[in-house]
Amino acid sequence: MTTPPTGSGHPAAPSDGWSDPPCALARAVDLVGDRWSLLILRDAFDGTRAFTDFQRNLGVAKNILSDRLRRLVAHGVLDRQTAASGKRQEYVLTNSGEQLFTAMVALRQWGESHAFDTGEPHSVLVDDDTGTPVPTLHLQRPDGTTLTAGNTHVQKLS
């Protein structure tokens, strides 16, 4: 099976295949949807850059971490750069990676609402300027009408 490009200007790795080629969500999940990739991205958004810091924070095996970092770099989500010290490599979010922030916040907010028992302590994403929790995300039309699964659909293109 020939793998199509990722749309980020980075070709997909030869071993990759799309689980559902015409579906944008399936392709996104194929690229960043496994546990370790999402947790790497979470830590990258929190400022982690060094391999050793990712490994220590996540407790993931080095071979798995290497594989996920390699995939995220190959698909243009992270960029591998030489640290200012010149002594090690760092992993930095690309523009494409930064664009995953809203999706990550949506998953976090879903987890805050549905993955904890009432009263169970958990972390909350806070606005640096106001010190208040980030408002719950909602999709809206320009007129302010909330968009839901009930008033949207996927239009397949040919």
N, C-alpha and C positions, 0 to 999 in steps of 0.2 A: 504494500500500500504506500503510495506517495503521500507525504504529509504536506499540506498546504502551508504557506507562510502564516505567521501569527498575527499579522496586521500591524505589528509594531515596528516593522522594518527588520526584524530579526527572524531568520528562518527557524522553523521548528527543528528540534533535534531529530535525527533520522529514526530513533527508536520510538518517537511519539506518534500516536495516532489519535484522531478525533473520535470520541465515543459517539457523537451525534453531529456529523459534519455541518449541517445547515443551522444548528442552534448556537447562538452566541453565548447563552448561559452555560451550555454543556462545554463549549470551548474554554470559557473562563474557569470552570470547575476543573477541567482537564489540566489547566496551567497552574492554578493557585489553590485548588480546593481541598487538598489533603491537609490533615491536622498539622503536620510539621511546617508546611509552607505558610499556612495561616499564622502559626505562632511565630515563625521567623519574621513575617511581615509585621505582626503586632510589636515585636521587639524592635524592629527597624524604625517603626513610627515612634517608639519610645526613645530612640537615639542609639540603640546598639549598632555597632559597626564591625567589631572584630570577631573573627571566627571563634576565638576562645571565650569571648563574652556570650555569644549565642549559645555555645555548647554548655557553659556553666549555667546560664539562665534557664535553659530548656531541659537540661539533663538528657539530651538526645545523643545517640551513638554518633561518633565522628563520621562514620561512613554515610549514615543517613543525612546528617547535616551537610556534608560535602556534596552529596547528590542533589539535595534540595537547593542549596545555594547555586550550584552549577546550572540547574534548570532555570532558576529565577534570573540568573545573569543571561543565559542563552536566549530567554524570551523577552529580555529588555525590561524586566521589572526591577532588578537591582543592577548596579554597575560595580564592578570590582576596580578599586583604585588603590594607589600607593598612599599610605598614611603620611601625614605631614612629617613624621619622624623619619620616613624613608625606610623603615625597618620591617614593616608588615603591610599586608593587604587589608583593605577595609571594604565593606559592602554598603553601598549607599543607594537609597531609593532613587530611581530615575523619575522623569515626569510621568511615565506610564505607571510606575509603582505608586507615586503620590496620588494618582487618580483613583487608586483603590481605597483611599481614606473613607469616602462616603460609604462604600460597601462594608468596610471593616466596622465603622460606627453603627451601621444598621444591624450587623450581626451581634455586636456588643450590646446594643440596646435590646435586641430580642432576648439575648441571654439574661440581661438584667431583669427583664419582665417575666421570663418563662423558665429559667434554669435554676432558680433559687426558691426555697421555701419562704413563706411570709416571715419577715423579721430576720432572715438569715443575712449576716453581713457579707458584703461584696464590694468590689471597687466600682467607682463611678467616674466617667469621663467628665472633666471639669474645664470650663472656659478659663484660660489663663488671665484674661483681663477682668472678668467679673467675679471669678471664684465660684460661680454657680454651675450646676450640672448642665451639660449640653442639652438643648431642647430635643425632644423626640423627633426624629425625622419623619416627614410626611411628603409624599409626592403630591404636587398640586398643578392644576391648570393655571395659566396666567391670570384667570379671574379669581383664583383662590379655591376653587372647587377641589376637594380631595380626590385623588386618583386611587382606585383600588383594583383588585383582580376582577371585580364585578363590572367596572366601567372601562376596561382596557382589553385589548387582545393583541396577539402576535400576528403580524401580517407577513406571510411568507413571500419572499421575493424570488423571482425566477431568473 
